[in-house]
C-alpha cells in the first residue's frame, strides 16, 4: 500500500477511496493526540464499550466515544481532515480528486 504522500495529483481520481481512507486514519490519529493533550487524559478515558444494556464486554467488544467527548472528537477530526486534505491538494467530492483553490 502506498503512503499518502506517494500519490501525485494525477492519481487522485482513480485512487480517491484509498486516499480518503488514509486521510481519515491520519485525521483520527491527530484528533486523538490533540484530545489527549487538551484533556490531560489517556485515550482510554474517552471511550467506553459499545454495548447495549445487559450485554457484557470482552476483548473483542468495539468501543465508542463517551458522550461528553464525542463532539470534541468530531470537531478535532474535521479540522484535521480538512488540514491534511488541503495540504495534499485533495478533494474527495471532485471527480478527479484535485482541490481547486479559490483565488
C-alpha positions in Angstrom: 0.0 0.0 0.0 1.3 3.5 -0.9 1.8 6.1 1.7 -0.4 9.2 1.5 2.4 11.4 0.3 3.3 8.9 -2.5 0.2 9.9 -4.5 0.5 12.5 -7.2 -2.5 14.7 -8.1 -2.9 13.0 -11.5 -3.5 9.7 -9.5 -6.1 11.2 -7.2 -9.2 10.4 -9.3 -8.6 6.7 -9.6 -7.4 6.3 -6.0 -10.0 8.6 -4.3 -11.3 5.9 -1.9 -7.8 4.8 -0.8 -6.5 8.3 -0.4 -9.7 9.3 1.6 -9.2 6.3 3.9 -5.6 7.2 4.5 -6.5 10.8 5.3 -9.3 9.6 7.6 -6.8 7.4 9.5 -4.3 10.3 9.9 -7.1 12.7 10.9 -8.3 10.4 13.6 -4.8 9.8 15.0 -4.2 13.6 15.1 -7.6 14.3 16.7 -6.9 11.7 19.4 -3.5 13.1 20.1 -4.9 16.6 20.4 -7.7 15.3 22.8 -5.1 13.6 25.0 -3.0 16.8 25.2 -6.0 19.1 25.7 -7.6 17.0 28.4 -4.5 15.5 30.1 -6.1 12.1 30.0 -5.2 8.8 28.2 -7.1 7.7 25.2 -8.9 5.1 27.3 -10.6 7.8 29.3 -12.5 8.9 26.2 -14.1 5.6 25.2 -16.4 3.0 26.5 -17.6 -0.4 25.3 -20.1 -0.2 22.6 -22.7 -2.5 24.1 -26.4 -2.4 24.9 -27.6 -2.5 28.5 -27.4 -6.0 29.9 -24.6 -7.1 27.5 -21.1 -7.9 28.7 -17.9 -6.6 27.2 -15.0 -8.7 26.3 -11.7 -8.1 24.5 -13.4 -8.2 21.1 -16.1 -5.6 22.0 -15.8 -2.4 19.9 -15.7 0.9 21.6 -17.4 4.3 21.1 -16.6 7.7 22.4 -18.2 8.7 25.6 -21.0 11.2 25.1 -19.0 14.0 26.8 -16.1 13.6 24.4 -17.8 12.8 21.1 -18.4 16.4 20.0 -14.8 17.3 20.8 -13.5 14.4 18.8 -15.8 15.3 15.9 -14.6 18.9 15.8 -10.9 18.0 16.0 -11.3 15.2 13.4 -13.0 17.6 10.9 -10.3 20.2 11.4 -7.5 17.6 10.9 -9.2 16.0 7.9 -9.5 19.4 6.2 -5.9 20.4 7.1 -4.4 17.2 5.7 -6.6 17.2 2.6 -5.7 20.8 1.9 -2.0 20.2 2.4 -2.2 17.3 -0.1 -4.5 19.3 -2.5 -7.1 16.6 -2.3 -10.9 17.0 -2.7 -13.0 13.8 -2.3 -16.0 15.5 -3.8 -14.3 16.3 -7.1 -14.3 13.6 -9.8 -10.5 14.0 -10.4 -9.9 14.4 -6.6 -8.0 17.6 -7.1 -8.7 20.5 -4.8 -9.2 23.8 -6.6 -8.2 26.7 -4.5 -10.2 29.9 -4.9 -8.1 32.9 -5.7 
